[in-house]
């Protein structure tokens, strides 16, 4: 997963991701980028400073039944 988002403005991130974030706060956006049949969810978190993406993190979560 390489979106090349660091240093991009919020507008550029929105255009590159081609949709609104699943969660949007002023300086933290989150996109669900993958889900699987094993109830796995991969979320990309993007932190902004001065309208630029400065930190990216990926979180994988599992839900056990």
C-alpha positions, 0 to 999 in steps of 0.5 A, spaced: 500 500 500 503 506 497 499 512 496 505 517 496 501 522 501 506 525 505 507 532 504 500 532 500 495 538 502 488 535 504 485 537 497 491 532 494 489 527 499 482 527 498 483 527 490 488 521 491 484 517 495 478 518 490 473 519 496 471 522 503 475 519 509 471 514 513 472 518 519 474 526 518 477 530 524 480 537 523 487 534 523 486 527 523 483 523 517 482 515 517 480 511 511 478 503 511 483 501 506 481 493 506 476 488 509 477 481 509 472 475 510 476 473 516 473 480 519 479 483 519 479 491 517 485 495 515 485 503 517 490 508 514 490 514 519 493 521 516 495 526 521 495 533 518 499 539 520 498 546 517 494 543 511 499 538 510 500 530 511 505 529 516 504 522 519 501 516 516 500 510 520 496 503 518 492 499 523 490 492 522 484 490 527 481 483 528 474 481 531 473 474 534 466 471 534 
